[in-house]
Amino acid sequence: MQREATMLIGKDVYTPQGRLLGEVSNLILDLELNKVDGIFLDWTDPGLVEGSMAVNIPYRWVQAVGDVVLLRHFPEWVSAGDEESRSTL
């Protein structure tokens, strides 16, 4: 079943532990493969992401999409100085 990618914009994004991470504000597209590559969040929970900075979540981390977006994976804490987090987000 195909859906429009734009239906993701505006949906709340939750971590696997059920914490609200933020809201999808944009999509990262792979135009060669015609698929969503990531979801972009302009603001994030400052309890999960240092400084409430914007993040790009790889779409492979998405477990389910319905009324909300549920992630299958998200680090416990993302720091601007954390080289590993920056390379995966």
RADABEL-V719710 format. One record per residue. PHI is phi as a letter, one per 30 degrees, with the letter a starting at -180 (* if undefined). Layout:
phi = {PHI PHI}
//
This chain:
phi = {* c b d d d d d d j d d c c d d d i d d c l b d c a b c c c d d c h b d c a c c c d b b d d d c b e i h d d b c c e d d d d c a b b d b c c d d b a e d a c c d c d e d d d d c c}
//
